[in-house]
Amino acid sequence: MLKYISPDELAAIIKSEKVPMNDYCVIDVRDDDWAGGNIKGSHNSPSSQFYLRVNDLVEKTKHIPTVVFHCALSQMRGPKAARIYSEARNQLEGDGEDIPHQVLILRGGFQDFQAKFRKDPQLVENWSQEVWGNPQYF
């Protein structure tokens, strides 16, 4: 069973001494809805192509102990991609070709993360008011 991470917990990791793409990585599986902002340093791996490209992603990230997945709300695409990725990583670990790791899902997805942290350039980049509407409602 996959575990969830809160926006505050992820923000603490990003702002810590941990190194992106070494100690952790954030995988954003949004498709066309990726425009308008993203978690700083995250990598977009669209859900529409995810299953076809999961092995490449695993190969590029198998040395990373913490991998966090999300989509817009982390209700469908994010959890599904995390499950597919986790199964591939677990297989490698079982074969002795991977390190112990954790695969997490960002609770509330980018919508909740940007609502809380959109004004913090250490956490969110490329944020667009046109996409997210009037910020007074967040």
C-alpha positions in Angstrom: 0.0 0.0 0.0 1.3 3.4 -1.0 1.6 6.2 1.6 0.7 9.8 1.2 2.8 12.9 2.1 1.2 16.2 3.0 2.1 19.5 1.2 3.8 20.7 4.4 5.9 17.5 4.6 7.0 17.8 1.0 7.8 21.5 1.5 10.0 20.6 4.4 11.9 18.1 2.3 12.4 20.6 -0.6 13.6 23.3 1.8 15.9 20.9 3.7 19.5 20.0 2.9 18.3 17.1 0.8 19.4 17.2 -2.8 16.8 16.9 -5.6 17.4 14.0 -8.0 19.7 12.5 -5.4 17.8 12.2 -2.1 14.3 12.7 -3.5 12.5 13.6 -6.7 9.0 14.8 -7.5 7.2 13.3 -10.5 4.3 15.4 -11.8 2.0 13.2 -14.0 -0.3 15.9 -15.2 -0.9 16.1 -18.9 -2.1 19.3 -20.7 -3.1 20.6 -17.2 0.7 20.9 -16.4 0.8 24.4 -17.7 0.3 27.2 -15.2 2.8 26.1 -12.5 4.7 23.3 -11.0 6.5 22.2 -7.9 10.1 23.6 -8.2 12.4 21.0 -9.6 9.6 18.5 -10.4 9.7 16.4 -13.5 6.7 16.1 -15.8 6.0 12.6 -16.9 2.5 12.8 -18.5 0.0 10.1 -17.4 -1.1 9.5 -21.0 2.4 8.1 -21.8 3.4 6.9 -18.3 2.9 3.2 -18.8 5.0 3.2 -21.9 7.8 5.2 -20.3 7.9 3.8 -16.7 10.9 1.6 -17.2 13.0 4.6 -18.5 11.8 6.6 -15.5 12.8 3.8 -13.1 16.2 3.5 -14.7 16.8 7.3 -14.3 15.6 7.3 -10.7 16.5 3.9 -9.2 19.2 5.5 -7.1 16.8 7.9 -5.4 15.4 6.7 -2.1 12.2 8.9 -2.0 10.0 9.5 -5.0 6.9 11.6 -4.7 4.1 11.4 -7.3 1.2 13.9 -7.9 -1.2 15.1 -10.5 -3.7 17.9 -10.1 -5.6 16.4 -7.2 -3.7 13.2 -6.6 -7.0 11.2 -6.8 -6.5 9.2 -10.0 -3.5 9.8 -12.2 -0.9 10.4 -9.4 -1.8 7.3 -7.4 -2.1 5.1 -10.5 1.4 6.2 -11.7 2.8 5.8 -8.2 1.5 2.2 -8.1 2.9 1.3 -11.5 6.3 2.9 -10.7 6.4 1.2 -7.2 5.7 -2.2 -8.7 8.6 -1.7 -11.2 11.0 -0.5 -8.4 10.0 -3.3 -6.1 10.8 -5.8 -8.8 14.2 -4.4 -9.2 14.8 -4.3 -5.5 13.7 -7.9 -5.3 16.2 -8.8 -8.0 19.0 -7.0 -6.0 19.2 -4.2 -8.6 17.8 -1.3 -6.6 18.1 0.3 -3.2 15.5 0.4 -0.4 13.1 3.2 -1.4 9.7 4.8 -0.7 7.2 5.9 -3.2 4.8 8.6 -1.9 1.7 10.4 -3.2 1.2 14.1 -2.6 -2.1 14.5 -0.7 -4.3 17.0 -2.5 -2.0 17.1 -5.6 -0.7 20.3 -7.1 -4.0 22.1 -6.4 -3.5 22.0 -2.7 0.3 22.5 -2.9 0.0 25.7 -5.0 -2.9 27.0 -3.0 -0.6 27.0 0.1 2.8 27.7 -1.4 2.3 29.5 -4.8 4.0 32.7 -3.5 7.1 30.8 -2.4 9.7 30.7 -5.2 11.6 27.9 -3.4 8.5 25.7 -3.7 6.5 26.7 -6.8 7.7 27.9 -10.2 5.9 29.0 -13.4 2.7 29.8 -11.5 0.1 31.6 -13.6 -2.8 33.5 -12.3 -4.6 33.1 -15.6 -4.6 29.4 -15.1 -5.4 29.3 -11.4 -7.9 32.2 -11.4 -8.2 34.9 -8.8 -5.9 34.1 -5.9 -8.1 35.7 -3.4 -10.3 32.6 -3.5 -7.5 30.2 -2.5 
